[in-house]
Amino acid sequence: MKPVVSIEYCPKCGWLMRSAYMAQELLTTFNDDLKGVLLAPSEISGRFIISINDEKIFDRKEQGRFPEIKELKQLVRDVVNPDKSLGHSDRKITE
């Protein structure tokens, strides 16, 4: 069975659009690997947690920030399809 990504977000903080954007990016990138992405409004203020099948992969409060899309795709890929190439999202940023 394909995994489900859950994005639990604080609606009072106005994070629905951020969550929807992340869901869109994940569904586009992992269209063959995911069953779906669940957007779940949290009853706890300031919460933004991303999980795969109830296993947390990112917590805004623990990290002190939101994940970058590139980072989020790599975190999801490492769980759902470790051999998948993310193309330009796999490249290291050089300065």
Secondary structure, DSSP 8 states (H G I E B T S, - for coil): ---EEEEEE-GGGT-HHHHHHHHHHHHHHTTTT-SEEEEEE-SSTT-EEEEETTEEEEEHHHHTS---HHHHHHHHHHHH-TT---GGGGS----
